[in-house]
Amino acid sequence: MVENVKELLKAHKRQKREVYLDIENSSAVPPEVVDAMVPYYGRLAYGNPTLTHKPGWEAFETIMESSQRIASFLKCKSVEEVNFTPGETEANNLAIMGTALAIREKARKIVVSEVEPINVLHVVEMLQKSGFTATKIPVDSEGFLNLDRLSEAIDH
């Protein structure tokens, strides 16, 4: 039995090769992203974008410029279609709840895979309590959706 984390880390050092399969929860940041972000951690736009001081104004302007570039790249109708979230859970909540509530008069069915992350399943369960139905599509041993079941589940 491993008594503490230091022993666990020491045991991992003895391995010649490690395979990391938990990309859902965290992953290394690509070096080009780190290089692009370094100036923003200490000298550019590091303030709270509340417009009360120069670092805040710089942060606000950086966010607005980034939003415009992303909106243009994605061919959005307006920059308001771009929303930044602090993480996956908030992004999934915004996407699923926003879509479901926007079309609730036309459709109340949600189709997801059976291997969705827990934050997706929680939102789906909450929407079920609000009158939506949910169908979970099975996956095969390699994680691919059963396309026949998907086709059956989708209202054409």
Secondary structure as the mmCIF struct_conf table of DSSP 4:
data_model
#
loop_
_struct_conf.conf_type_id
_struct_conf.id
_struct_conf.beg_label_comp_id
_struct_conf.beg_label_asym_id
_struct_conf.beg_label_seq_id
_struct_conf.end_label_comp_id
_struct_conf.end_label_asym_id
_struct_conf.end_label_seq_id
BEND BEND1 ASN A 4 ASN A 4
HELX_RH_AL_P HELX_RH_AL_P1 VAL A 5 LYS A 13
TURN_TY1_P TURN_TY1_P1 ARG A 14 ARG A 14
BEND BEND2 LYS A 16 LYS A 16
TURN_TY1_P TURN_TY1_P2 ILE A 23 ASN A 25
HELX_LH_PP_P HELX_LH_PP_P1 ALA A 28 PRO A 30
HELX_RH_AL_P HELX_RH_AL_P2 PRO A 31 GLY A 42
TURN_TY1_P TURN_TY1_P3 ARG A 43 ARG A 43
BEND BEND3 LEU A 44 ALA A 45
BEND BEND4 GLY A 47 GLY A 47
BEND BEND5 PRO A 49 HIS A 53
HELX_RH_AL_P HELX_RH_AL_P3 LYS A 54 PHE A 73
TURN_TY1_P TURN_TY1_P4 LEU A 74 LYS A 75
BEND BEND6 LYS A 77 SER A 78
HELX_RH_3T_P HELX_RH_3T_P1 VAL A 79 GLU A 81
BEND BEND7 PRO A 86 GLY A 87
HELX_RH_AL_P HELX_RH_AL_P4 GLU A 88 ALA A 102
BEND BEND8 ILE A 103 ILE A 103
TURN_TY1_P TURN_TY1_P5 ARG A 104 LYS A 106
STRN STRN1 LYS A 109 SER A 113
TURN_TY1_P TURN_TY1_P6 GLU A 114 VAL A 115
HELX_RH_AL_P HELX_RH_AL_P5 ILE A 118 LYS A 129
TURN_TY1_P TURN_TY1_P7 SER A 130 GLY A 131
STRN STRN2 THR A 133 ILE A 137
HELX_LH_PP_P HELX_LH_PP_P2 PRO A 138 PRO A 138
STRN STRN3 VAL A 139 VAL A 139
TURN_TY1_P TURN_TY1_P8 SER A 141 GLU A 142
BEND BEND9 GLY A 143 GLY A 143
STRN STRN4 LEU A 145 LEU A 145
HELX_RH_AL_P HELX_RH_AL_P6 LEU A 147 ALA A 153
BEND BEND10 ILE A 154 ILE A 154
#
